[in-house]
Amino acid sequence: MTTFVMVGKYTIQAMEEVSSERTKSVENYIKTLGGKIKDIYVLLGEYDLVLIVELPSEEKAIQASLGLSKITNINFTTYPAISAENFDQMAHGLGI
């Protein structure tokens, strides 16, 4: 499984549809893609929402980003992420 960070911006319609049911539908959608949500946070600033998800592939991450945008009216941008520990190991392997 690969970790992805999904940041979202609410549309006006998305703000009108805020509910615990929508949050559950997001969790269920990620599960249908073979993934799981590790954390969800609401933000102040440029983005309104961040999801930390684990998905089996980049293709599933693209599907998650597009699918969630469609069903929630939240515009998502998705980034692959690795742990700081893995990054340190990669850097060490390069002699950095």
BAMISE-562545 format. One record per atom (N, C-alpha, C, O): residue number from 1; x, y, z. Coordinates in steps of 0.2 Angstrom, whole numbers, padded with zeros to 4 digits. Layout:
<rs>
+------+-------+-------+-------+
! resi !    xx !    yy !    zz !
+------+-------+-------+-------+
!  NUM !     X !     Y !     Z !
...
+------+-------+-------+-------+
</rs>
This chain:
<rs>
+------+-------+-------+-------+
! resi !    xx !    yy !    zz !
+------+-------+-------+-------+
!    1 !  0004 ! -0006 !  0000 !
!    1 !  0000 !  0000 !  0000 !
!    1 !  0004 !  0006 !  0000 !
!    1 !  0010 !  0006 !  0003 !
!    2 !  0002 !  0011 ! -0004 !
!    2 !  0006 !  0018 ! -0004 !
!    2 !  0001 !  0023 !  0000 !
!    2 ! -0005 !  0023 ! -0001 !
!    3 !  0005 !  0027 !  0003 !
!    3 !  0001 !  0033 !  0006 !
!    3 !  0001 !  0039 !  0002 !
!    3 !  0005 !  0040 ! -0002 !
!    4 ! -0005 !  0042 !  0002 !
!    4 ! -0007 !  0048 ! -0002 !
!    4 ! -0010 !  0053 !  0002 !
!    4 ! -0013 !  0052 !  0007 !
!    5 ! -0008 !  0059 !  0001 !
!    5 ! -0011 !  0065 !  0004 !
!    5 ! -0016 !  0068 ! -0001 !
!    5 ! -0014 !  0070 ! -0007 !
!    6 ! -0022 !  0069 !  0001 !
!    6 ! -0027 !  0072 ! -0003 !
!    6 ! -0029 !  0078 !  0000 !
!    6 ! -0032 !  0078 !  0005 !
!    7 ! -0028 !  0084 ! -0003 !
!    7 ! -0030 !  0090 ! -0001 !
!    7 ! -0036 !  0093 ! -0005 !
!    7 ! -0036 !  0092 ! -0011 !
!    8 ! -0041 !  0096 ! -0002 !
!    8 ! -0047 !  0098 ! -0005 !
!    8 ! -0049 !  0105 ! -0003 !
!    8 ! -0048 !  0107 !  0002 !
!    9 ! -0053 !  0107 ! -0008 !
!    9 ! -0056 !  0114 ! -0008 !
!    9 ! -0063 !  0113 ! -0009 !
!    9 ! -0066 !  0110 ! -0013 !
!   10 ! -0067 !  0116 ! -0004 !
!   10 ! -0074 !  0116 ! -0004 !
!   10 ! -0077 !  0120 ! -0010 !
!   10 ! -0075 !  0126 ! -0010 !
!   11 ! -0082 !  0118 ! -0013 !
!   11 ! -0086 !  0122 ! -0017 !
!   11 ! -0092 !  0125 ! -0013 !
!   11 ! -0093 !  0122 ! -0008 !
!   12 ! -0096 !  0129 ! -0016 !
!   12 ! -0101 !  0132 ! -0012 !
!   12 ! -0106 !  0126 ! -0011 !
!   12 ! -0109 !  0125 ! -0006 !
!   13 ! -0107 !  0122 ! -0016 !
!   13 ! -0112 !  0116 ! -0015 !
!   13 ! -0109 !  0111 ! -0010 !
!   13 ! -0113 !  0108 ! -0006 !
!   14 ! -0103 !  0110 ! -0010 !
!   14 ! -0100 !  0106 ! -0005 !
!   14 ! -0101 !  0108 !  0002 !
!   14 ! -0102 !  0104 !  0007 !
!   15 ! -0101 !  0115 !  0003 !
!   15 ! -0102 !  0118 !  0010 !
!   15 ! -0109 !  0116 !  0012 !
!   15 ! -0111 !  0115 !  0018 !
!   16 ! -0114 !  0116 !  0007 !
!   16 ! -0121 !  0115 !  0009 !
!   16 ! -0122 !  0108 !  0010 !
!   16 ! -0128 !  0106 !  0013 !
!   17 ! -0118 !  0103 !  0009 !
!   17 ! -0119 !  0096 !  0009 !
!   17 ! -0114 !  0093 !  0015 !
!   17 ! -0114 !  0087 !  0015 !
!   18 ! -0112 !  0097 !  0019 !
!   18 ! -0108 !  0095 !  0025 !
!   18 ! -0112 !  0090 !  0029 !
!   18 ! -0117 !  0092 !  0032 !
!   19 ! -0109 !  0084 !  0031 !
!   19 ! -0113 !  0079 !  0035 !
!   19 ! -0109 !  0074 !  0037 !
!   19 ! -0104 !  0072 !  0033 !
!   20 ! -0111 !  0070 !  0042 !
!   20 ! -0107 !  0064 !  0044 !
!   20 ! -0108 !  0059 !  0039 !
!   20 ! -0104 !  0054 !  0038 !
!   21 ! -0114 !  0059 !  0036 !
!   21 ! -0116 !  0054 !  0031 !
!   21 ! -0111 !  0055 !  0025 !
!   21 ! -0109 !  0049 !  0022 !
!   22 ! -0109 !  0061 !  0023 !
!   22 ! -0105 !  0062 !  0017 !
!   22 ! -0098 !  0059 !  0019 !
!   22 ! -0094 !  0056 !  0015 !
!   23 ! -0096 !  0060 !  0025 !
!   23 ! -0089 !  0058 !  0028 !
!   23 ! -0089 !  0050 !  0027 !
!   23 ! -0084 !  0047 !  0025 !
!   24 ! -0094 !  0047 !  0029 !
!   24 ! -0095 !  0040 !  0029 !
!   24 ! -0095 !  0037 !  0022 !
!   24 ! -0091 !  0032 !  0020 !
!   25 ! -0098 !  0041 !  0017 !
!   25 ! -0098 !  0039 !  0010 !
!   25 ! -0091 !  0040 !  0007 !
!   25 ! -0089 !  0036 !  0003 !
!   26 ! -0087 !  0045 !  0010 !
!   26 ! -0080 !  0045 !  0008 !
!   26 ! -0076 !  0039 !  0010 !
!   26 ! -0072 !  0036 !  0006 !
!   27 ! -0077 !  0037 !  0016 !
!   27 ! -0073 !  0032 !  0019 !
!   27 ! -0075 !  0025 !  0015 !
!   27 ! -0071 !  0021 !  0014 !
!   28 ! -0081 !  0024 !  0014 !
!   28 ! -0084 !  0018 !  0010 !
!   28 ! -0081 !  0018 !  0003 !
!   28 ! -0079 !  0013 !  0000 !
!   29 ! -0081 !  0024 !  0000 !
!   29 ! -0078 !  0024 ! -0007 !
!   29 ! -0071 !  0022 ! -0007 !
!   29 ! -0069 !  0018 ! -0012 !
!   30 ! -0067 !  0025 ! -0003 !
!   30 ! -0060 !  0023 ! -0002 !
!   30 ! -0059 !  0015 ! -0001 !
!   30 ! -0055 !  0012 ! -0004 !
!   31 ! -0063 !  0012 !  0003 !
!   31 ! -0063 !  0005 !  0004 !
!   31 ! -0065 !  0001 ! -0002 !
!   31 ! -0062 ! -0004 ! -0004 !
!   32 ! -0069 !  0004 ! -0007 !
!   32 ! -0071 !  0000 ! -0013 !
!   32 ! -0065 !  0000 ! -0018 !
!   32 ! -0065 ! -0004 ! -0022 !
!   33 ! -0060 !  0005 ! -0017 !
!   33 ! -0054 !  0005 ! -0021 !
!   33 ! -0048 !  0001 ! -0018 !
!   33 ! -0043 !  0001 ! -0020 !
!   34 ! -0050 ! -0003 ! -0012 !
!   34 ! -0045 ! -0007 ! -0009 !
!   34 ! -0041 ! -0003 ! -0004 !
!   34 ! -0035 ! -0005 ! -0002 !
!   35 ! -0043 !  0003 ! -0002 !
!   35 ! -0039 !  0007 !  0002 !
!   35 ! -0042 !  0008 !  0009 !
!   35 ! -0047 !  0005 !  0011 !
!   36 ! -0039 !  0013 !  0013 !
!   36 ! -0041 !  0015 !  0019 !
!   36 ! -0039 !  0022 !  0021 !
!   36 ! -0034 !  0024 !  0019 !
!   37 ! -0043 !  0025 !  0025 !
!   37 ! -0042 !  0032 !  0027 !
!   37 ! -0038 !  0032 !  0033 !
!   37 ! -0041 !  0029 !  0038 !
!   38 ! -0032 !  0035 !  0034 !
!   38 ! -0029 !  0035 !  0040 !
!   38 ! -0031 !  0041 !  0044 !
!   38 ! -0032 !  0040 !  0051 !
!   39 ! -0032 !  0046 !  0041 !
!   39 ! -0034 !  0052 !  0045 !
!   39 ! -0038 !  0057 !  0040 !
!   39 ! -0036 !  0057 !  0034 !
!   40 ! -0042 !  0061 !  0043 !
!   40 ! -0045 !  0067 !  0040 !
!   40 ! -0045 !  0073 !  0044 !
!   40 ! -0046 !  0073 !  0050 !
!   41 ! -0043 !  0078 !  0041 !
!   41 ! -0042 !  0085 !  0045 !
!   41 ! -0045 !  0090 !  0041 !
!   41 ! -0045 !  0091 !  0035 !
!   42 ! -0049 !  0095 !  0045 !
!   42 ! -0051 !  0101 !  0042 !
!   42 ! -0046 !  0106 !  0043 !
!   42 ! -0043 !  0107 !  0048 !
!   43 ! -0045 !  0111 !  0038 !
!   43 ! -0039 !  0115 !  0038 !
!   43 ! -0041 !  0123 !  0038 !
!   43 ! -0047 !  0124 !  0036 !
!   44 ! -0037 !  0127 !  0040 !
!   44 ! -0038 !  0134 !  0038 !
!   44 ! -0032 !  0136 !  0033 !
!   44 ! -0027 !  0134 !  0034 !
!   45 ! -0034 !  0140 !  0029 !
!   45 ! -0029 !  0142 !  0024 !
!   45 ! -0031 !  0141 !  0017 !
!   45 ! -0037 !  0141 !  0015 !
!   46 ! -0026 !  0139 !  0012 !
!   46 ! -0027 !  0138 !  0005 !
!   46 ! -0032 !  0132 !  0004 !
!   46 ! -0036 !  0132 ! -0001 !
!   47 ! -0031 !  0127 !  0008 !
!   47 ! -0035 !  0121 !  0007 !
!   47 ! -0040 !  0120 !  0013 !
!   47 ! -0039 !  0123 !  0019 !
!   48 ! -0046 !  0117 !  0012 !
!   48 ! -0051 !  0116 !  0017 !
!   48 ! -0050 !  0109 !  0021 !
!   48 ! -0053 !  0109 !  0026 !
!   49 ! -0047 !  0104 !  0018 !
!   49 ! -0048 !  0098 !  0020 !
!   49 ! -0042 !  0094 !  0018 !
!   49 ! -0039 !  0095 !  0012 !
!   50 ! -0039 !  0089 !  0022 !
!   50 ! -0034 !  0085 !  0020 !
!   50 ! -0036 !  0078 !  0022 !
!   50 ! -0038 !  0076 !  0028 !
!   51 ! -0035 !  0073 !  0018 !
!   51 ! -0036 !  0066 !  0019 !
!   51 ! -0029 !  0062 !  0018 !
!   51 ! -0026 !  0064 !  0013 !
!   52 ! -0027 !  0058 !  0023 !
!   52 ! -0022 !  0054 !  0023 !
!   52 ! -0024 !  0047 !  0021 !
!   52 ! -0028 !  0044 !  0026 !
!   53 ! -0023 !  0044 !  0015 !
!   53 ! -0026 !  0038 !  0013 !
!   53 ! -0020 !  0033 !  0011 !
!   53 ! -0015 !  0035 !  0009 !
!   54 ! -0022 !  0027 !  0012 !
!   54 ! -0017 !  0021 !  0009 !
!   54 ! -0021 !  0018 !  0003 !
!   54 ! -0027 !  0016 !  0004 !
!   55 ! -0018 !  0018 ! -0002 !
!   55 ! -0021 !  0015 ! -0008 !
!   55 ! -0016 !  0010 ! -0012 !
!   55 ! -0010 !  0011 ! -0011 !
!   56 ! -0019 !  0005 ! -0015 !
!   56 ! -0014 !  0000 ! -0018 !
!   56 ! -0010 !  0002 ! -0024 !
!   56 ! -0005 ! -0001 ! -0026 !
!   57 ! -0012 !  0008 ! -0027 !
!   57 ! -0008 !  0010 ! -0033 !
!   57 ! -0009 !  0017 ! -0035 !
!   57 ! -0014 !  0020 ! -0032 !
!   58 ! -0005 !  0020 ! -0039 !
!   58 ! -0006 !  0027 ! -0042 !
!   58 ! -0013 !  0027 ! -0046 !
!   58 ! -0016 !  0032 ! -0045 !
!   59 ! -0014 !  0022 ! -0049 !
!   59 ! -0021 !  0022 ! -0053 !
!   59 ! -0027 !  0023 ! -0048 !
!   59 ! -0031 !  0026 ! -0050 !
!   60 ! -0026 !  0019 ! -0043 !
!   60 ! -0032 !  0020 ! -0038 !
!   60 ! -0032 !  0026 ! -0035 !
!   60 ! -0038 !  0029 ! -0033 !
!   61 ! -0026 !  0030 ! -0034 !
!   61 ! -0026 !  0036 ! -0031 !
!   61 ! -0029 !  0041 ! -0036 !
!   61 ! -0033 !  0046 ! -0034 !
!   62 ! -0028 !  0041 ! -0042 !
!   62 ! -0031 !  0045 ! -0047 !
!   62 ! -0039 !  0044 ! -0047 !
!   62 ! -0043 !  0048 ! -0047 !
!   63 ! -0041 !  0037 ! -0047 !
!   63 ! -0048 !  0036 ! -0047 !
!   63 ! -0051 !  0039 ! -0040 !
!   63 ! -0057 !  0041 ! -0041 !
!   64 ! -0048 !  0038 ! -0035 !
!   64 ! -0050 !  0041 ! -0029 !
!   64 ! -0051 !  0049 ! -0029 !
!   64 ! -0056 !  0051 ! -0027 !
!   65 ! -0046 !  0052 ! -0032 !
!   65 ! -0046 !  0059 ! -0033 !
!   65 ! -0052 !  0061 ! -0037 !
!   65 ! -0056 !  0066 ! -0035 !
!   66 ! -0053 !  0058 ! -0043 !
!   66 ! -0058 !  0060 ! -0047 !
!   66 ! -0065 !  0058 ! -0044 !
!   66 ! -0070 !  0062 ! -0045 !
!   67 ! -0066 !  0052 ! -0042 !
!   67 ! -0072 !  0049 ! -0039 !
!   67 ! -0074 !  0053 ! -0033 !
!   67 ! -0080 !  0055 ! -0033 !
!   68 ! -0070 !  0055 ! -0029 !
!   68 ! -0072 !  0059 ! -0023 !
!   68 ! -0074 !  0066 ! -0025 !
!   68 ! -0079 !  0069 ! -0022 !
!   69 ! -0071 !  0069 ! -0030 !
!   69 ! -0073 !  0076 ! -0032 !
!   69 ! -0080 !  0075 ! -0035 !
!   69 ! -0084 !  0080 ! -0034 !
!   70 ! -0081 !  0070 ! -0038 !
!   70 ! -0088 !  0069 ! -0041 !
!   70 ! -0093 !  0068 ! -0036 !
!   70 ! -0099 !  0072 ! -0037 !
!   71 ! -0092 !  0064 ! -0031 !
!   71 ! -0097 !  0062 ! -0026 !
!   71 ! -0098 !  0067 ! -0021 !
!   71 ! -0103 !  0068 ! -0017 !
!   72 ! -0093 !  0072 ! -0020 !
!   72 ! -0093 !  0076 ! -0014 !
!   72 ! -0093 !  0084 ! -0016 !
!   72 ! -0095 !  0088 ! -0012 !
!   73 ! -0092 !  0085 ! -0022 !
!   73 ! -0091 !  0092 ! -0025 !
!   73 ! -0086 !  0096 ! -0021 !
!   73 ! -0086 !  0102 ! -0021 !
!   74 ! -0081 !  0092 ! -0019 !
!   74 ! -0075 !  0095 ! -0016 !
!   74 ! -0069 !  0094 ! -0021 !
!   74 ! -0068 !  0088 ! -0024 !
!   75 ! -0065 !  0099 ! -0023 !
!   75 ! -0060 !  0098 ! -0028 !
!   75 ! -0054 !  0096 ! -0025 !
!   75 ! -0051 !  0099 ! -0020 !
!   76 ! -0052 !  0090 ! -0026 !
!   76 ! -0046 !  0086 ! -0023 !
!   76 ! -0040 !  0087 ! -0028 !
!   76 ! -0040 !  0086 ! -0034 !
!   77 ! -0034 !  0088 ! -0024 !
!   77 ! -0027 !  0087 ! -0027 !
!   77 ! -0024 !  0081 ! -0023 !
!   77 ! -0024 !  0082 ! -0017 !
!   78 ! -0021 !  0077 ! -0027 !
!   78 ! -0018 !  0071 ! -0023 !
!   78 ! -0010 !  0070 ! -0024 !
!   78 ! -0008 !  0071 ! -0030 !
!   79 ! -0007 !  0069 ! -0019 !
!   79 !  0000 !  0068 ! -0019 !
!   79 !  0003 !  0062 ! -0016 !
!   79 !  0000 !  0060 ! -0011 !
!   80 !  0007 !  0058 ! -0019 !
!   80 !  0010 !  0052 ! -0016 !
!   80 !  0015 !  0055 ! -0010 !
!   80 !  0018 !  0060 ! -0010 !
!   81 !  0015 !  0051 ! -0005 !
!   81 !  0019 !  0053 !  0001 !
!   81 !  0023 !  0047 !  0004 !
!   81 !  0021 !  0041 !  0003 !
!   82 !  0029 !  0048 !  0006 !
!   82 !  0033 !  0043 !  0009 !
!   82 !  0035 !  0045 !  0016 !
!   82 !  0035 !  0051 !  0018 !
!   83 !  0036 !  0041 !  0021 !
!   83 !  0038 !  0042 !  0028 !
!   83 !  0045 !  0046 !  0028 !
!   83 !  0049 !  0045 !  0023 !
!   84 !  0046 !  0050 !  0033 !
!   84 !  0052 !  0053 !  0034 !
!   84 !  0058 !  0048 !  0035 !
!   84 !  0063 !  0049 !  0032 !
!   85 !  0056 !  0042 !  0038 !
!   85 !  0061 !  0037 !  0039 !
!   85 !  0063 !  0034 !  0032 !
!   85 !  0069 !  0033 !  0031 !
!   86 !  0058 !  0033 !  0028 !
!   86 !  0060 !  0030 !  0021 !
!   86 !  0064 !  0035 !  0017 !
!   86 !  0069 !  0033 !  0014 !
!   87 !  0063 !  0041 !  0018 !
!   87 !  0066 !  0047 !  0014 !
!   87 !  0074 !  0047 !  0017 !
!   87 !  0078 !  0047 !  0013 !
!   88 !  0074 !  0046 !  0023 !
!   88 !  0081 !  0046 !  0026 !
!   88 !  0085 !  0040 !  0024 !
!   88 !  0091 !  0041 !  0022 !
!   89 !  0082 !  0035 !  0023 !
!   89 !  0085 !  0029 !  0021 !
!   89 !  0088 !  0030 !  0013 !
!   89 !  0093 !  0028 !  0011 !
!   90 !  0083 !  0032 !  0009 !
!   90 !  0085 !  0034 !  0002 !
!   90 !  0091 !  0039 !  0002 !
!   90 !  0095 !  0037 ! -0002 !
!   91 !  0091 !  0044 !  0006 !
!   91 !  0096 !  0049 !  0006 !
!   91 !  0102 !  0046 !  0008 !
!   91 !  0108 !  0047 !  0005 !
!   92 !  0102 !  0042 !  0013 !
!   92 !  0108 !  0038 !  0016 !
!   92 !  0111 !  0034 !  0010 !
!   92 !  0117 !  0033 !  0009 !
!   93 !  0107 !  0030 !  0007 !
!   93 !  0109 !  0026 !  0001 !
!   93 !  0112 !  0029 ! -0004 !
!   93 !  0116 !  0026 ! -0008 !
!   94 !  0111 !  0036 ! -0005 !
!   94 !  0114 !  0040 ! -0010 !
!   94 !  0120 !  0044 ! -0007 !
!   94 !  0123 !  0048 ! -0011 !
!   95 !  0122 !  0042 ! -0001 !
!   95 !  0128 !  0046 !  0002 !
!   95 !  0126 !  0053 !  0004 !
!   95 !  0131 !  0057 !  0005 !
!   96 !  0120 !  0054 !  0005 !
!   96 !  0118 !  0061 !  0007 !
!   96 !  0118 !  0061 !  0015 !
!   96 !  0116 !  0066 !  0018 !
+------+-------+-------+-------+
</rs>
